[in-house]
Amino acid sequence: MQERKGASCLYFGRVMHKRLRPFSHRFTYRTFAMLIDLDELPQLHRRLRFFSYNGSNIFSFSDRDHGARDGTPVRVWLDRKLAEQGVDLEGGQVQVLCMPRILGYVFNPLSIWFCRHRDGSLKAVIYEVRNTFGEHHSYVEAVDEDWSEGNALIQSCDKAFYVSPFIGMKARYNFRIKPPGKALSVVIRQQVPEGELLVATQNGKRSKLTSLALLSTLLRYPLMTFKVTGAIHWEALRLWIKGARFQQRPDRPSKAPARVN
């Protein structure tokens, strides 16, 4: 029997980045992420002692951390975003893979939204990217009709948003993802005109989301969201020392429309 989709949970695993040119640079960190079913947020708020929705707690999820970032409910933002690309979920399920706030702070370099039609079929994936300059951008990618559950999801899009100061804008992202189940597998390969430049992966094993699990997570990964920001700047310093060159930042975030395959 197929595992019930939509149950919010935790994933414990590792994030790895490997730069391939013009020199090699690799790092890996132990981390965790939450998979949140948007429909379950009010229930999680009531059920979990250490988690709140749009409130203060040790762990929390806030509408202001995603989407329009003005307090608009993320589901409203998401449905509008999908409608711009002709995708209608008809009230179907939405899950987001991200880090929660910890003690009021969070920085998600990438949040992944899995968007299903009311019949259960996966219709689109939104890759929501944030940089350290306070900017954000969302890539909306429709799922091919011939894709079937259990297979890896292959998607790609041109880079339209400045992220790393050491990577220019002429690049393309290639995604290989398995919608979260008992295990988590995300692979992103970044291509530049010279060839493949960067490989990033996120892997993890599923764990139940309970108050006790959240308390254990806090002890295993204290201040993880703060460490994410620190690690970004630390690795940037290491790249600079190795000779990475700064790439010109656009005057403003690209307004290129999100691409749908």
N, C-alpha and C positions, 0 to 999 in steps of 0.2 A: 504494500500500500504506500502511495506517495506521501511523504511527510507534509503535514498541513502547512500551507504557505501563510505568511503574514504574522506568525507569532514573533513578537519582538524578542531579541536575544542579544548576547554578547559574543564577540569573536576575539580570541586571544592568539597572537601569532607574531609575525615579523614584517617589517617594511624594509625593502632593499632598493637602493639606487646604484646604478653602475654607469659611469660615463665612459665612452669608448674612444673618443677622439677629442682633441689631438693628443691626449694622454689618457691613461687609465686612472679612474678614481672610483672607489666603491665604499659604501657604508651600509650597515644594517642595524636596525634597532628593534628591540622587543616592544610590542605595542598592543593595544586593544582597540576595538571599535564597537559601536552599538548599531544594530539593525533595528530600526524603529518603524513600525506600522503606524501611519498617521492616525488611522481610526482608533488605535489603541492608546493614544496619548492621554486622554482623560482618565482612562482606567489605570494606566501606569502611575499617573499623578496620585490617584487615591490608594493604590495597592502598595507602592514601593515607599518605604520610610525615607530613603535617602535620595529620592528623585522627585523633581517637580517639573511641571510644564508651565512655561512663562512665569516662573516664580523662583525664589531663592532656595537653594538647598546645596548639599555637597555635590550632587550631580543634577543637571537640569538640561532641558531642551527649550530653546526660545525661538519664537518666530522671527525675532530680530536678527538672528544669526544666519538666516538663509533667505533666499528669494529676494524680495524687494527691500528687505532689511529696514522696513519702516513700521513694523508691527503688523503688517497685513498677514493674515493666516497663510501659512505656506501652501496649503491646499488650494486656496484661491489664486495665489501667484502661479502655482504649477499648472492648474487647469487653463489659465490664460496663456501661459507660455506654450503649452501643447497646442492650444487652439490656433495660435499664430502659424503653426506648422501643419494644420489640418488634422490633428490627432484628437479624438474624443474618447475618453475612457468610459463615459456614461456612468460615472460614479464608482468605477473600479478601484481596486486596491493600489496604494502607493506605499513603498518602503524606501527609507533612506539609510544609507550606510555612511556613518560619520562618527566623529567624536562628540560627546556631550560637553557641556560646560562642567568644569570642576572648580568648585569654590568661586564661581562667577566668571571664569575666564575660559575661552576656547579659541583655537585657531585651526580651522580645517583647510589645509591646502587643497583638498579634493573631497567633495561629498558626492555620492553617486545615488541617484534616484531611479528606482525600478518601478515603472508605471504599467499597470495591468488594466485591461478592459474588464468590464463586469463579468464577462464570461471566463475570466481567469487567464486569458492569453496575454503574454508580455508584448506591449505595443511600442514602448519607447524607453530609452534610458537617457537621463539628463546628467551630464558631467558638470558639476558646479565647481568652478575653480576660483580660488582666492589668492592674491599675492600679498607681499608684505608692505605694499604701498597703500593698503586700504581699499583696493579695487577688487571687483569680482566680475565673473563672466560665466555664462551657462551655454554649453554645447548640447543641443537637442538632437538625438539620434534615433530615428525610427528603426524598429526591428523588422528585418525582412520577413515576409509572410511565409517563406519556406523554412524558417528556423523552427526547430522543435526542442522542447524541454529536454534537459539532460545533456545537450550539446553546448560547446563553448560558443559564446556570442562574439562575433568578429565585427568590429565597426572601426571607422576611421573618419578623420576630419582635418581640415587645414587649421593651423594655429591662427587664432584671431585675437589673442590676448597676451600681453607682456607678463611674464612670470619671473624667470631667472634673469639676473643682469648679465649672465654669461652665455645666454642662448638668444640668437636673433629671432626675428619674426618669420623668416622664411623656413617654415618647418611644418611637419605633418605628424599627427598622432595616430597610432594604430593601437586599438584596444582589443584585448582578448580576455573575456570575463565569463565566468560561470555564475549565473544568478545564485545568490547565497543559499546554501542548504546546510548539510552537516559540516561542510568545509567551505572556506572562502578562498577564491583565487582570482586575483586581478593582475593583469600584465599590461603595461603601457610601454610601447616602443616609440621613440621620437626620431623621426627622419629629418635630415637637413639635406640640401643639395649634394653635399659630399658623401652622404651615406648615413647609416644609423649612428646616432649620437648618444642616445640615452635609453636605458632600460630600467623601468621601475616596477616593482612587484609588491603586492600585499597578500599575505597568506594567513590563514587562521583556522582554528577549530571552534565549532559552535559550543556555547555554554548557556544554560538557562539564565534568564534575567530575574533575579530575586533580590530582596534587600540584603541577604547575607552575601550573595555574589558581588553586589556593589561594594559592600564593606571590604570584602577580600580584595577587590580590584583596587580600591584606594590604598590598601597596604602594599600590594604588589607593584602598583604603578603610581606612586605619590606624585602629585603635581604634573601628571603626564602632559596636559595641555600646555603648561608653561615650558616643558622640556621640548615640545615640538618647535616652538618659536626659537628657543635657544639653539637647538640642533641645526635649524635652517641657517642661522647666521654663522655658526661654527663651521659647518661644511662649506659655506661660501668663503670664509676666510682661508680654509685649506685649499680650495680651488684657486683662489687668488695667489696664494704662495706658490702653487705649482705652475702658475703662469697663465691662468685663464684670463681672457681679455673681456673687458666690459663691452656690452652691446648697447647701442643707443636706445633709449626708452622713448616710445612715442609720446607726443605731447599729451595725449589723452587716450583712455582705453578705446580699442577698436570698436566701431559701431557696426561692424559687419554682422549680418544676420546669422543666427545659428543655422547650421546645415543639417538637413535631413536626408539620409540615404534613401 
